[in-house]
Amino acid sequence: MDQQPVAIVTGASRGIGRAIAAKLASSGFSVVVNFVQSADRAASVVSEMESQGCQAIAVRADVGKKEDREQLLAECQERFGRLDLLVNNAGIAPPQRVDLLSATEASWEKVFTTNLKGPFFLSQRAATGMIRQIAAGEIPAAKIINISSVSAYAGSRDRADYCIAKAGLAMMTQLLAARLAEESIQVFEICPGIIRTDMTATVTEKYDALIESGLTPIQRWGEASDVAEAVGALVEERFPFSTGQRFHVDGGYHIRRL
């Protein structure tokens, strides 16, 4: 059995997920790099980690599909024999930004399947395995970290499905934290704000102007590495008497101001 702690990071071939995977590798984790579309990108992530002495594998799996979730966990166990940390990072934006009165069921189902249903049932299965391994003394404890968004509480009328799914992820964090505390599993939510990624590339000018006009107290774009640093702090056991917390990585956007 691999003696290093092991993490699964969903959606880890690019953006925030890739930065999180790299941070975990530098923190001594073996990493399962989950991806869906780009095998080449995922392979480059694994290669980069291996060059730094980290053990890593890439696993193609759509978290919205039950059989893929099962395969992701199975490959993790087969390669490493344990799972200490699940980072639910995979998420998609709506195919189109439309007024909520024009929102479609097709978009709703697509967004909810990836952004909420998938993370919930992956966490359910992962937690079951973690509980078993903790009871057997194979791992000392475990964590689940959900990468949410300021959209969990800041409404966008043209992205209703995305906002509601992220709000659901926030409640999922609370429920899992309450249920799993007795099992030595901590659960946290990290809430990024305006982060420079592929997802925000199409609205760069919009957010440049908003940031310059004072949308956030810290007047700059967030970077994927900012989110990764928050994950790093959580896995370094700095919060032993905490669970269910939301950690804002948003330049202070969440602060109400007059």
Secondary structure in CASP SS format (residue, H / E / C, confidence):
PFRMAT SS
TARGET T0000
AUTHOR 0000-0000-0000
METHOD secondary structure of the structure
MODEL  1
M C 1.00
D C 1.00
Q C 1.00
Q C 1.00
P C 1.00
V E 1.00
A E 1.00
I E 1.00
V E 1.00
T C 1.00
G C 1.00
A C 1.00
S C 1.00
R C 1.00
G H 1.00
I H 1.00
G H 1.00
R H 1.00
A H 1.00
I H 1.00
A H 1.00
A H 1.00
K H 1.00
L H 1.00
A H 1.00
S H 1.00
S C 1.00
G C 1.00
F C 1.00
S E 1.00
V E 1.00
V E 1.00
V E 1.00
N E 1.00
F E 1.00
V C 1.00
Q C 1.00
S C 1.00
A H 1.00
D H 1.00
R H 1.00
A H 1.00
A H 1.00
S H 1.00
V H 1.00
V H 1.00
S H 1.00
E H 1.00
M H 1.00
E H 1.00
S H 1.00
Q C 1.00
G C 1.00
C C 1.00
Q C 1.00
A E 1.00
I E 1.00
A E 1.00
V E 1.00
R E 1.00
A C 1.00
D C 1.00
V C 1.00
G C 1.00
K C 1.00
K H 1.00
E H 1.00
D H 1.00
R H 1.00
E H 1.00
Q H 1.00
L H 1.00
L H 1.00
A H 1.00
E H 1.00
C H 1.00
Q H 1.00
E H 1.00
R H 1.00
F H 1.00
G C 1.00
R C 1.00
L C 1.00
D C 1.00
L E 1.00
L E 1.00
V E 1.00
N E 1.00
N C 1.00
A C 1.00
G C 1.00
I C 1.00
A C 1.00
P C 1.00
P C 1.00
Q C 1.00
R C 1.00
V C 1.00
D C 1.00
L H 1.00
L H 1.00
S H 1.00
A C 1.00
T C 1.00
E H 1.00
A H 1.00
S H 1.00
W H 1.00
E H 1.00
K H 1.00
V H 1.00
F H 1.00
T H 1.00
T H 1.00
N H 1.00
L H 1.00
K H 1.00
G H 1.00
P H 1.00
F H 1.00
F H 1.00
L H 1.00
S H 1.00
Q H 1.00
R H 1.00
A H 1.00
A H 1.00
T H 1.00
G H 1.00
M H 1.00
I H 1.00
R H 1.00
Q H 1.00
I H 1.00
A H 1.00
A C 1.00
G C 1.00
E C 1.00
I C 1.00
P C 1.00
A C 1.00
A E 1.00
K E 1.00
I E 1.00
I E 1.00
N E 1.00
I E 1.00
S C 1.00
S C 1.00
V H 1.00
S H 1.00
A H 1.00
Y C 1.00
A C 1.00
G C 1.00
S C 1.00
R C 1.00
D C 1.00
R C 1.00
A H 1.00
D H 1.00
Y H 1.00
C H 1.00
I H 1.00
A H 1.00
K H 1.00
A H 1.00
G H 1.00
L H 1.00
A H 1.00
M H 1.00
M H 1.00
T H 1.00
Q H 1.00
L H 1.00
L H 1.00
A H 1.00
A H 1.00
R H 1.00
L H 1.00
A H 1.00
E H 1.00
E H 1.00
S C 1.00
I E 1.00
Q E 1.00
V E 1.00
F E 1.00
E E 1.00
I E 1.00
C E 1.00
P E 1.00
G C 1.00
I C 1.00
I E 1.00
R C 1.00
T C 1.00
D H 1.00
M H 1.00
T H 1.00
A H 1.00
T H 1.00
V H 1.00
T H 1.00
E H 1.00
K H 1.00
Y H 1.00
D H 1.00
A H 1.00
L H 1.00
I H 1.00
E H 1.00
S C 1.00
G C 1.00
L C 1.00
T C 1.00
P C 1.00
I C 1.00
Q C 1.00
R C 1.00
W C 1.00
G E 1.00
E C 1.00
A H 1.00
S H 1.00
D H 1.00
V H 1.00
A H 1.00
E H 1.00
A H 1.00
V H 1.00
G H 1.00
A H 1.00
L H 1.00
V H 1.00
E C 1.00
E C 1.00
R C 1.00
F C 1.00
P C 1.00
F C 1.00
S C 1.00
T C 1.00
G C 1.00
Q C 1.00
R E 1.00
F E 1.00
H E 1.00
V E 1.00
D C 1.00
G C 1.00
G C 1.00
Y C 1.00
H C 1.00
I C 1.00
R C 1.00
R C 1.00
L C 1.00
END
